[in-house]
């Protein structure tokens, strides 16, 4: 069964909408742990639109489960990661105009920059994962970069217009998972996963981690954060 990483970015999104002090994503991380989360994921973006440097620093001191920092492979972010030392860094693409991450990191086109960043992180004892599309060339390149894991972008599966399209995207994720495992990479998945579509993904043999945020935060508005995480955890570990 895969581990559940809970992304708490959108708690910070609500806070930053008013530039106030609440809701505090640090509180959400604590409640996520109480609800059974195996990890806490947060994305420190270059424009600081949600998670702030203070959030990252406080959570490094308080989070008791795996801490996964999503970030761009840029010098500023690399320096921050080397200072804070999360358990894992997931390198992601980043565009200032996007609402949320729109697709996987193109490791083929940016291999040199990613390699430099990944080597620095790994030398500091930080595990490195690459958020990529379920594409053979991307996975093959990830292997050459000697990272620890890949996180397959599940957005096309989540957004599929009909059952046939969803099945095709699911099959591609299964194939990509097998290829990643063959290359001795840990395989994670995330993006757009919800209470309605996560179970088939959680059942893919070999997937070690799922990272889910928006759906959990949305449900938490109705049932509370701890309960929302507990409900997602029950679906992931069936």
C-alpha positions as CSV (number, residue, x, y, z in Angstrom):
1,X,0.0,0.0,0.0
2,X,1.3,3.5,-0.8
3,X,2.2,6.1,1.8
4,X,-0.1,9.2,1.9
5,X,1.6,12.6,1.6
6,X,-0.7,15.4,2.5
7,X,-0.1,18.7,0.6
8,X,-1.0,21.6,2.9
9,X,-0.4,24.4,0.3
10,X,-4.0,25.4,-0.1
11,X,-4.4,26.1,3.7
12,X,-1.7,28.8,3.1
13,X,-3.6,29.9,0.0
14,X,-6.6,30.8,2.2
15,X,-4.4,32.7,4.6
16,X,-2.6,34.6,1.9
17,X,-5.9,35.7,0.4
18,X,-6.2,38.1,3.3
19,X,-2.4,38.4,4.2
20,X,-3.3,37.4,7.8
21,X,-2.0,34.8,10.2
22,X,-4.8,32.2,9.8
23,X,-5.4,29.5,8.9
24,X,-1.9,28.4,9.8
25,X,-0.6,25.6,7.6
26,X,1.5,24.4,10.5
27,X,-1.7,23.6,12.4
28,X,-2.9,21.7,9.3
29,X,0.3,19.6,9.3
30,X,-0.3,18.6,12.9
31,X,-3.9,17.6,12.2
32,X,-2.8,15.7,9.1
33,X,-0.4,13.7,11.2
34,X,-3.1,13.0,13.7
35,X,-5.3,11.8,10.8
36,X,-2.7,9.3,9.7
37,X,-0.6,11.1,7.1
38,X,2.7,9.5,6.4
39,X,4.2,12.7,5.1
40,X,3.6,16.4,4.7
41,X,4.2,18.0,1.3
42,X,4.6,21.8,0.8
43,X,5.6,23.8,-2.2
44,X,7.7,26.9,-1.7
45,X,7.2,28.8,-4.9
46,X,9.5,31.5,-6.1
47,X,6.6,34.0,-5.9
48,X,5.6,32.9,-2.4
49,X,1.9,32.8,-3.4
50,X,1.0,30.4,-0.6
51,X,3.7,28.8,1.6
52,X,6.1,31.3,3.1
53,X,9.7,30.8,4.3
54,X,8.5,30.9,7.9
55,X,6.1,28.0,7.3
56,X,8.9,25.9,5.9
57,X,11.2,26.7,8.8
58,X,8.6,26.0,11.6
59,X,7.4,22.8,9.9
60,X,10.9,21.5,9.8
61,X,11.0,21.8,13.6
62,X,7.5,20.4,14.2
63,X,6.7,17.8,11.5
64,X,7.3,14.3,12.8
65,X,6.6,12.4,9.6
66,X,8.4,12.6,6.3
67,X,8.7,16.2,5.1
68,X,8.6,16.7,1.3
69,X,9.5,20.1,-0.1
70,X,8.4,20.8,-3.7
71,X,10.4,23.4,-5.4
72,X,11.9,24.6,-8.7
73,X,15.5,23.6,-9.6
74,X,16.8,27.1,-9.1
75,X,19.7,28.4,-7.1
76,X,17.7,30.3,-4.5
77,X,15.5,27.3,-3.7
78,X,18.4,24.9,-3.6
79,X,20.1,27.1,-1.0
80,X,17.0,27.1,1.1
81,X,16.6,23.4,0.9
82,X,20.2,22.9,1.9
83,X,19.7,25.1,4.9
84,X,16.3,23.6,6.0
85,X,17.1,20.0,5.1
86,X,13.7,18.4,4.4
87,X,13.6,14.6,4.2
88,X,12.8,14.8,0.5
89,X,12.8,17.4,-2.3
90,X,10.6,17.0,-5.3
91,X,11.7,19.1,-8.2
92,X,8.7,20.5,-10.1
93,X,8.2,22.9,-13.0
94,X,7.0,26.4,-12.1
95,X,5.3,29.2,-14.1
96,X,4.2,32.4,-12.4
97,X,1.0,32.6,-14.5
98,X,-0.2,29.1,-13.7
99,X,-2.9,28.5,-11.0
100,X,-1.3,25.2,-10.0
101,X,1.4,23.0,-11.5
102,X,0.2,22.3,-15.1
103,X,2.4,19.3,-16.1
104,X,5.5,17.4,-15.4
105,X,9.1,18.7,-15.3
106,X,10.8,18.3,-18.7
107,X,13.9,16.6,-17.4
108,X,15.1,15.8,-21.0
109,X,15.3,19.5,-21.9
110,X,16.7,20.6,-18.5
111,X,18.8,17.7,-17.6
112,X,22.0,19.7,-16.9
113,X,20.4,22.1,-14.5
114,X,18.4,19.4,-12.7
115,X,21.6,17.3,-12.4
116,X,23.4,20.1,-10.7
117,X,20.6,20.7,-8.2
118,X,20.0,17.0,-7.5
119,X,23.7,16.4,-6.8
120,X,23.9,19.2,-4.2
121,X,20.7,17.9,-2.5
122,X,21.8,14.3,-2.4
123,X,25.3,15.3,-1.1
124,X,23.5,16.8,1.8
125,X,21.6,13.6,2.5
126,X,18.3,14.8,1.0
127,X,16.3,12.3,-1.1
128,X,15.4,13.7,-4.6
129,X,12.3,13.0,-6.6
130,X,11.3,14.4,-10.0
131,X,7.7,15.3,-10.8
132,X,7.3,14.1,-14.4
133,X,4.8,13.0,-16.9
134,X,4.4,9.2,-17.4
135,X,6.6,9.3,-20.5
136,X,9.3,6.8,-21.3
137,X,11.9,9.4,-22.3
138,X,11.4,11.4,-19.1
139,X,11.8,8.2,-17.0
140,X,14.8,7.1,-18.9
141,X,16.4,10.5,-18.3
142,X,15.5,10.5,-14.7
143,X,17.4,7.3,-14.3
144,X,20.6,8.8,-15.7
145,X,20.3,11.7,-13.2
146,X,20.6,9.2,-10.4
147,X,17.7,10.6,-8.4
148,X,15.9,8.5,-5.8
149,X,12.3,8.7,-7.1
150,X,9.9,9.9,-9.7
151,X,6.5,11.3,-9.1
152,X,4.2,10.6,-12.0
153,X,1.8,13.4,-12.9
154,X,-1.7,12.0,-12.6
155,X,-3.5,15.1,-14.0
156,X,-4.5,13.7,-17.3
157,X,-6.0,10.6,-15.6
158,X,-7.9,12.9,-13.1
159,X,-9.1,15.2,-15.8
160,X,-10.1,12.6,-18.4
161,X,-13.4,13.4,-20.1
162,X,-14.8,9.9,-20.1
163,X,-14.2,6.4,-18.9
164,X,-12.3,5.3,-22.0
165,X,-9.9,8.2,-21.9
166,X,-9.4,7.6,-18.1
167,X,-8.6,3.9,-18.7
168,X,-6.1,4.9,-21.4
169,X,-4.4,7.3,-19.0
170,X,-4.5,4.7,-16.2
171,X,-2.8,2.1,-18.4
172,X,-0.1,4.6,-19.2
173,X,0.5,5.2,-15.5
174,X,0.8,1.5,-14.9
175,X,3.3,1.1,-17.8
176,X,5.3,4.1,-16.5
177,X,5.3,2.6,-13.0
178,X,6.7,-0.7,-14.2
179,X,9.4,1.1,-16.2
180,X,10.4,3.2,-13.1
181,X,10.7,0.2,-11.0
182,X,12.7,-1.6,-13.6
183,X,15.1,1.3,-13.4
184,X,15.3,1.0,-9.6
185,X,13.4,4.2,-9.0
186,X,10.8,4.7,-6.3
187,X,7.5,5.6,-7.9
188,X,5.2,8.2,-6.4
189,X,2.1,9.8,-7.9
190,X,0.1,13.0,-7.5
191,X,-1.9,15.8,-9.0
192,X,-5.7,16.0,-9.2
193,X,-6.3,12.9,-7.1
194,X,-9.6,12.9,-5.2
195,X,-11.8,10.7,-3.0
196,X,-13.5,9.5,-6.1
197,X,-10.6,8.6,-8.3
198,X,-7.7,7.6,-6.0
199,X,-8.5,4.0,-5.3
200,X,-7.4,2.5,-8.7
201,X,-4.2,4.5,-8.4
202,X,-3.5,3.3,-4.9
203,X,-3.9,-0.3,-6.1
204,X,-1.2,-0.1,-8.8
205,X,1.5,-2.5,-7.7
206,X,4.8,-0.8,-6.9
207,X,3.5,2.8,-6.2
208,X,5.1,3.8,-2.9
209,X,3.7,7.3,-2.3
210,X,0.7,9.4,-3.2
211,X,0.7,13.2,-2.7
212,X,-2.7,14.7,-2.4
213,X,-3.7,18.3,-1.4
214,X,-6.6,20.2,-2.9
215,X,-9.2,17.5,-2.5
216,X,-8.3,16.9,1.2
217,X,-8.3,20.7,2.0
218,X,-11.7,21.1,0.2
219,X,-13.2,18.2,2.2
220,X,-11.7,19.5,5.4
221,X,-13.9,22.6,5.1
222,X,-16.8,20.3,5.7
223,X,-15.6,17.6,8.0
224,X,-12.4,19.0,9.6
225,X,-8.8,18.5,8.6
226,X,-8.0,15.4,10.7
227,X,-11.1,13.6,9.6
228,X,-10.5,14.5,5.9
229,X,-7.0,13.0,6.1
230,X,-8.3,9.9,7.9
231,X,-10.9,9.3,5.2
232,X,-8.4,9.6,2.4
233,X,-6.0,7.4,4.3
234,X,-8.7,4.7,4.4
235,X,-9.1,4.8,0.6
236,X,-5.3,4.7,0.0
237,X,-4.7,1.7,2.3
238,X,-7.6,-0.6,1.3
